[in-house]
């Protein structure tokens, strides 16, 4: 039923992988190179890893006739971004023992470690397993970490909505036992019927798949950027069901007009848990059967949806579920940023949201953040939640324990750090980019903090420092930090150069547009200075920067 003819090379690798085993064991035993076999580089993604290398050292090592410095990134599966204090302590020590030591909070509410050498992968996974953590299905052509509105203060029934993240994650897990055999030395599966997978079969999905769940009015997960977006409909503090949006996705390719960013289209409403889960499942099966398996650049659900048409895709889903979707219910988004500082939920528990720039948890000369979070975790008086904006919520704190947590936050100057950060900095995000991402064309997380330091004076100059403008940067057009769904987006084109996108809305319901191409830093600052000046002078009452930019520049 595939919409394409010749299969891509990755499709053949998946089908021949022996349910995702590949030859990973043989690759790991090869001591000649720090890399793994080429086919295994595709298979290992389904185990939550990417092979990378330190691009900063490529020339140096090439001059010495040395192989590239290959390392691996590993990403955990944490539906909704929840991790216990004990698990955070484990992650802290595993990162220090086996990786660069930096814990990276991702835009999908999980954490990833970089810089693992090949010999450290298995010990890392085994250590995670001892703390009931795993990396299954966090990369690859499969459903990835399910995101969900993170702050319990969003709704009195947040816990009920939040539970769907774990339910969907379990529903869409692959049946293969390869992860347990390869990394945890479980017994080999003899009867292959145990691994029969009616959802993924032996070919899995045509491309990666992302799901987000949101509680209006705060669109903190950028729900419409997901392949499936579930929008909770709550009336009188009762969950009535979910609007279902499909076809979101932001990755593009420079110079390829066939690729584009797209926000999800709401196709209907479902009311019961059984119907919600069945609909989600069958949306995946339609994408599995009709998605493009020839050209991976055109393989996301958004392209399948636009090729089939929204009505036809919905009808195919309804045919498979056996019931029709109801008309979508009304909802409103008014924000999509994190609320920093202390908040109390209706249950009486306290939550502190702290600012973590670009999601990088480490100790540096300015802030001993990693040490502070370890000390907080060691109290055993909280859990941790990761947000889709790469921040952290210290969560589930009892009234009697709040003062102890607050003392640590104050002593390590975490509160001071969070309160001192500018609005533009708190609203910003950047992807990992260089030196590890093989797709990066330019810097992102290493560069964006210094660029913001040069943008902040421009905002102050025009008295806009308190304006809630959302800006994001990526080192390539793949869109990991969601730069196209923002008011100011910077997308790397070459070292030191970025496309400038403007005109997206403030709540994630409109994409921005390309404004200027391949600008260097000085040009970016000139353009933003001019835009800020014009915005200050000509904006309408309460008009956001994105709305103003769309109205006047296009």
C-alpha positions in Angstrom: 0.0 0.0 0.0 3.0 2.3 0.1 2.8 5.4 -2.0 6.2 4.9 -3.5 8.1 2.4 -5.6 11.7 1.8 -4.9 12.5 1.4 -1.3 15.3 3.5 0.3 18.4 1.7 1.7 17.2 2.2 5.3 14.0 0.3 4.5 16.1 -2.7 3.5 18.2 -2.4 6.6 15.2 -2.4 8.9 13.6 -5.4 7.2 16.9 -7.4 7.4 17.7 -6.4 11.0 16.3 -9.5 12.7 13.9 -7.4 14.7 16.4 -4.6 15.4 19.3 -6.8 16.4 21.3 -6.2 13.3 25.0 -7.0 13.9 25.3 -4.7 16.9 27.0 -7.3 19.1 29.7 -7.9 16.4 30.1 -4.1 16.0 30.6 -3.7 19.7 33.3 -6.4 19.8 35.3 -4.7 17.0 38.2 -3.0 18.8 39.8 -1.6 15.7 37.5 1.3 15.4 35.4 3.4 17.7 32.5 3.3 15.2 30.0 0.6 14.5 29.1 -1.0 11.2 27.2 1.2 8.7 23.9 -0.7 8.8 24.1 -0.9 12.6 24.2 2.9 12.7 20.6 2.9 11.5 19.5 0.0 13.7 21.0 1.4 16.9 18.8 4.5 16.6 15.8 2.2 17.6 17.7 1.5 20.8 17.9 5.2 21.6 21.3 6.1 20.2 23.1 8.0 17.5 26.7 7.6 16.4 28.4 10.9 16.3 32.0 12.3 16.2 33.7 15.4 17.6 33.7 17.7 14.6 36.0 20.2 16.4 38.7 17.6 16.2 38.3 16.2 12.7 41.1 18.2 11.1 43.5 17.6 13.9 42.9 13.8 13.8 43.0 13.7 10.0 46.4 15.4 10.0 47.6 12.7 12.4 46.1 10.0 10.1 43.8 9.0 13.0 40.2 7.8 12.7 37.5 10.3 13.7 36.8 10.6 17.4 33.6 8.6 17.4 31.2 8.8 20.3 27.5 8.1 20.9 24.5 10.0 22.2 22.0 8.2 24.2 18.4 9.5 25.0 16.0 8.2 27.7 12.4 7.3 27.3 10.5 9.5 29.9 6.8 9.9 28.9 5.8 13.4 29.9 9.3 14.2 31.2 8.9 12.7 34.7 11.8 11.3 36.6 12.2 10.5 40.3 14.8 11.9 42.6 16.6 8.5 42.8 16.6 8.3 39.0 18.1 11.8 38.7 20.9 10.8 41.1 21.6 7.8 38.9 21.6 10.0 35.8 23.9 12.4 37.5 26.5 9.8 38.3 26.1 7.9 35.0 26.8 11.1 33.1 29.9 11.8 35.1 31.2 8.2 34.8 30.4 7.5 31.1 29.8 10.7 29.1 30.9 14.3 28.9 29.2 14.9 32.3 26.7 17.3 30.8 23.0 16.3 31.1 21.0 17.7 28.2 17.3 18.3 28.6 15.7 18.0 25.2 12.8 19.7 23.6 10.8 16.5 24.0 11.0 16.4 27.8 13.7 13.8 28.2 17.4 13.8 28.8 20.3 12.8 26.6 24.0 12.2 27.3 26.7 12.9 24.7 30.3 11.6 24.3 29.9 8.0 25.2 32.7 5.9 23.7 31.6 2.5 22.2 32.9 0.5 25.2 30.7 2.7 27.6 27.4 2.1 25.9 26.6 -1.2 27.4 27.6 -0.2 31.0 25.6 3.0 30.6 22.4 1.1 29.6 22.9 -1.4 32.3 23.3 1.3 34.9 20.1 3.0 33.7 18.3 -0.3 33.8 19.2 -0.7 37.5 17.3 2.5 38.1 14.3 1.4 35.9 15.3 3.7 33.0 15.6 2.8 29.4 16.3 4.3 26.0 14.0 2.1 23.9 12.3 3.8 20.9 13.6 7.3 21.6 15.2 7.5 18.1 14.6 5.8 14.8 11.5 5.3 12.6 9.1 4.7 15.5 7.0 6.6 18.0 9.4 8.6 20.2 9.1 10.1 23.6 5.5 11.3 24.2 5.4 14.9 25.4 2.8 16.4 27.7 2.0 19.7 29.4 4.4 19.5 32.3 3.2 21.9 35.0 0.5 20.5 37.3 -0.8 24.0 37.9 -2.1 24.0 34.3 -5.3 22.2 35.5 -6.8 20.5 38.5 -7.0 17.3 36.4 -3.4 17.6 35.1 -2.6 14.1 36.5 -5.5 12.5 34.5 -4.3 14.1 31.3 -0.6 13.4 32.1 -1.3 9.7 32.5 -2.1 9.5 28.7 1.6 10.1 27.9 2.6 6.8 29.6 -0.4 4.9 28.2 0.4 6.0 24.7 4.1 5.3 25.1 3.3 1.7 26.2 0.7 1.2 23.5 3.2 2.1 20.8 6.3 0.3 22.1 7.9 -2.2 19.7 7.6 -5.9 20.5 11.2 -6.7 19.7 13.3 -8.0 22.6 16.6 -7.0 20.9 17.3 -4.2 23.4 17.2 -6.7 26.3 19.3 -9.3 24.5 22.0 -6.9 23.2 22.4 -4.6 26.2 21.1 -6.5 29.2 22.2 -10.1 28.2 18.7 -11.5 28.4 18.2 -14.9 26.9 17.8 -15.1 23.2 14.2 -15.3 21.9 13.7 -18.7 20.4 10.1 -18.5 19.4 9.9 -15.6 17.1 6.1 -15.5 17.5 6.8 -13.7 20.8 8.0 -10.8 18.7 5.3 -10.6 16.2 4.4 -6.9 16.0 1.0 -6.0 14.4 1.8 -2.3 14.6 5.3 -2.0 13.3 5.6 -5.4 11.5 9.2 -5.9 10.3 9.4 -2.5 8.6 8.5 -0.1 11.3 7.4 3.4 10.2 8.6 5.3 7.1 10.1 8.0 9.4 10.3 9.2 13.0 7.0 9.9 14.7 6.2 12.4 17.5 3.2 12.8 19.8 2.4 15.7 22.1 -0.4 16.2 24.6 -1.4 19.7 25.7 -3.8 21.4 28.2 -5.1 24.7 26.9 -4.7 27.6 27.3 -0.9 27.0 27.6 0.5 25.4 24.4 3.8 24.6 26.2 4.5 21.5 24.2 4.0 23.2 20.8 1.3 20.5 20.2 0.7 21.3 16.5 4.3 20.6 15.6 3.8 16.9 16.3 2.7 14.1 14.0 -0.2 13.7 16.4 -1.3 16.4 18.8 -3.9 15.7 21.5 -5.6 18.8 22.8 -7.3 18.2 26.1 -10.9 19.5 26.2 -11.7 20.3 29.8 -15.1 21.6 31.0 -16.0 22.3 34.6 -12.8 20.6 35.7 -13.7 17.4 33.8 -11.8 15.8 30.9 -14.3 15.5 28.1 -11.8 14.1 25.6 -9.3 15.3 23.1 -9.2 17.1 19.8 -6.9 15.2 17.6 -4.5 17.0 15.2 -2.3 15.3 12.7 0.5 16.2 10.2 2.7 18.5 12.2 6.4 18.5 11.6 9.1 21.1 11.1 12.1 19.5 9.3 13.0 20.9 5.9 16.0 20.7 3.6 17.8 23.8 2.3 17.3 24.1 -1.5 14.6 21.4 -1.7 11.3 23.1 -2.3 9.4 19.8 -1.9 10.2 19.9 1.9 8.4 22.2 4.2 7.4 22.9 7.8 3.8 22.2 8.6 1.5 22.6 11.6 -1.0 19.9 12.5 -4.6 19.9 11.2 -7.3 19.1 13.7 -9.4 16.2 12.3 -11.9 15.7 15.0 -12.6 14.8 18.7 -12.8 11.6 20.7 -14.3 11.3 24.1 -13.3 8.0 25.8 -9.9 6.6 26.6 -10.5 3.5 24.5 -11.4 5.7 21.5 -8.4 8.0 22.0 -5.9 5.2 22.1 -7.5 3.3 19.2 -7.4 6.5 17.1 -3.8 7.2 17.9 -2.9 3.6 17.1 -4.6 3.6 13.7 -3.2 6.9 12.7 0.1 5.2 12.9 -1.0 2.2 10.9 -2.2 4.5 8.1 1.1 6.3 8.1 2.9 2.9 8.1 1.0 1.7 5.1 0.8 4.9 3.0 3.9 6.8 4.0 6.8 7.4 1.5 9.4 4.6 1.9 11.4 5.8 -1.1 12.5 9.3 -0.2 13.2 9.8 3.5 13.0 13.6 3.1 9.4 13.2 2.2 8.5 10.4 4.6 6.9 12.2 7.6 3.2 12.0 8.2 2.7 15.6 7.0 3.6 14.6 3.4 1.4 11.5 3.5 -1.5 13.7 4.8 -1.0 16.3 2.1 -0.7 13.7 -0.6 -3.8 11.7 0.5 -5.8 14.8 1.6 -7.0 15.4 5.1 -10.5 14.0 4.4 -9.2 10.8 2.9 -6.7 10.3 5.7 -9.4 10.8 8.3 -11.7 8.4 6.5 -9.0 5.8 6.4 -8.4 6.1 10.1 -12.2 5.9 10.8 -12.5 2.8 8.7 -9.8 1.1 10.7 -11.1 2.2 14.1 -14.7 1.3 13.3 -16.1 4.7 14.5 -16.3 8.2 13.2 -14.5 11.1 14.9 -16.8 13.7 16.3 -16.5 17.4 15.3 -13.7 19.2 17.0 -14.4 21.2 20.1 -13.4 24.8 20.6 -10.2 25.7 22.4 -8.0 28.7 22.9 -4.2 29.1 23.4 -3.0 32.2 25.1 0.6 31.3 25.9 3.3 28.6 25.4 6.1 29.6 27.8 7.1 28.1 31.2 6.0 29.9 34.4 9.1 30.3 36.5 9.3 30.3 40.3 7.1 28.7 42.9 3.6 27.5 42.3 1.2 25.3 44.2 -1.2 22.8 42.7 -4.7 22.1 43.9 -3.4 19.0 45.6 -1.3 21.3 47.9 2.0 20.1 46.5 4.6 22.8 45.5 6.5 23.1 42.3 9.6 25.3 41.4 10.3 25.9 37.7 13.9 26.9 37.1 15.5 28.3 34.0 18.1 26.1 32.3 19.6 27.8 29.3 19.2 25.5 26.3 18.7 22.6 28.6 22.3 22.1 29.6 22.8 20.9 33.1 26.4 21.4 34.2 28.6 23.2 36.7 30.5 26.2 35.4 32.1 29.3 36.7 28.7 31.1 36.9 26.5 28.5 38.4 26.9 25.1 40.1 23.6 23.9 38.7 24.4 20.2 38.4 25.7 20.0 42.0 22.6 21.9 43.3 20.2 19.5 41.6 22.1 16.6 43.0 21.8 18.0 46.5 18.1 18.6 46.0 17.6 15.1 44.7 19.5 13.6 47.7 16.9 15.1 50.0 14.4 12.6 48.6 11.7 15.2 49.0 10.7 15.7 45.3 10.5 14.5 41.8 11.6 16.2 38.6 9.7 17.2 35.5 11.3 18.4 32.3 9.5 20.9 30.1 9.3 21.1 26.3 11.1 24.4 26.7 14.2 22.6 28.0 13.7 23.7 31.6 13.1 21.7 34.8 10.3 21.7 37.4 11.3 20.5 40.9 8.0 18.8 41.6 5.7 17.1 44.2 7.2 19.0 47.2 5.1 18.8 50.4 4.4 22.0 52.3 6.7 20.9 55.2 9.6 20.3 52.8 9.4 23.5 50.7 11.7 25.5 53.0 14.5 22.8 52.7 14.3 22.9 48.9 14.1 26.6 48.8 17.2 26.9 51.0 19.2 24.9 48.5 17.9 26.9 45.6 18.9 30.1 47.3 22.3 28.9 48.5 23.3 27.8 45.0 21.8 31.0 43.6 19.4 29.1 41.4 16.5 31.5 42.3 18.8 34.5 41.6 19.8 33.0 38.3 16.2 32.3 37.2 14.9 35.7 38.2 17.9 37.5 36.6 17.5 36.0 33.2 15.8 38.3 30.6 12.5 37.5 29.1 14.0 36.9 25.6 16.6 34.6 27.1 14.0 32.6 29.1 11.8 32.2 26.0 14.7 31.1 23.8 15.8 27.6 22.7 18.6 26.2 20.7 19.5 22.7 19.4 22.7 20.9 20.1 24.3 21.5 16.7 28.1 21.5 16.7 30.4 19.9 17.6 28.5 16.5 17.8 25.5 16.7 15.4 26.5 15.5 12.0 23.7 17.5 10.3 24.8 20.9 11.8 25.9 23.6 9.3 26.3 26.3 12.0 26.5 26.7 15.8 23.4 26.8 17.9 23.5 26.1 21.7 27.2 27.1 22.0 26.5 30.4 20.2 23.0 31.5 21.1 23.7 32.7 24.7 26.3 35.3 23.4 24.0 36.4 20.6 21.2 37.0 23.1 23.6 39.1 25.1 23.9 41.4 22.1 20.1 41.3 21.4 19.2 42.3 25.0 20.6 45.8 24.7 18.6 46.3 21.4 15.4 45.4 23.2 16.3 47.8 26.1 17.1 50.5 23.7 13.6 50.3 22.3 12.0 49.7 25.7 10.9 46.2 24.7 12.9 44.2 27.4 9.6 43.0 29.0 8.0 42.0 25.7 7.4 38.2 25.6 9.1 37.5 22.2 9.9 33.9 21.4 13.2 33.2 19.6 14.8 29.9 18.6 17.9 28.8 16.8 19.0 25.6 15.0 22.3 24.7 13.3 20.5 23.2 10.3 17.0 23.2 8.8 16.0 20.0 10.5 14.1 22.1 13.1 14.9 20.3 16.4 14.4 23.5 18.4 11.2 24.3 16.5 12.6 27.5 14.9 9.8 27.7 12.3 7.0 27.9 14.9 8.2 31.0 16.6 8.3 34.8 16.2 12.0 34.9 15.4 13.7 31.9 14.0 17.4 31.5 13.1 18.3 28.5 10.9 21.9 27.8 10.2 23.1 27.7 6.5 26.9 27.8 6.9 29.4 28.5 9.6 28.4 31.9 11.2 25.4 32.4 8.9 21.7 32.0 9.4 18.4 32.4 7.7 16.2 34.9 9.6 12.5 33.9 9.9 9.9 36.1 11.4 6.1 36.4 11.7 5.1 33.3 13.6 2.6 33.9 16.3 3.2 33.9 20.1 1.1 30.8 20.9 2.2 28.2 18.2 -0.7 28.3 15.8 1.1 30.0 12.9 4.5 29.3 11.3 6.9 32.1 10.5 8.2 33.1 7.1 11.7 33.5 5.6 12.7 37.2 5.9 16.4 37.4 5.0 18.8 34.7 3.9 22.3 33.7 5.1 23.0 36.6 7.5 26.1 36.9 9.7 25.9 38.2 13.2 26.3 41.9 12.4 23.5 41.6 9.8 21.2 39.8 12.2 21.7 42.5 14.7 21.1 45.3 12.2 17.9 43.6 11.0 16.5 43.0 14.5 17.4 46.6 15.6 15.4 47.9 12.7 12.5 45.6 13.3 12.4 46.4 17.0 12.4 50.1 16.3 9.6 49.8 13.8 7.6 47.5 16.1 7.9 50.0 19.0 6.7 52.9 16.9 4.0 51.3 14.8 2.5 48.3 16.7 -1.2 48.2 17.4 -2.5 48.0 21.0 -1.3 44.7 22.6 0.0 43.5 19.2 2.7 40.8 19.5 6.0 41.1 17.7 5.1 38.1 15.5 1.7 39.6 14.5 3.3 42.9 13.8 6.0 41.4 11.6 3.5 39.4 9.6 1.3 42.5 9.1 4.1 44.8 8.0 6.9 42.7 6.4 5.1 40.3 4.1 
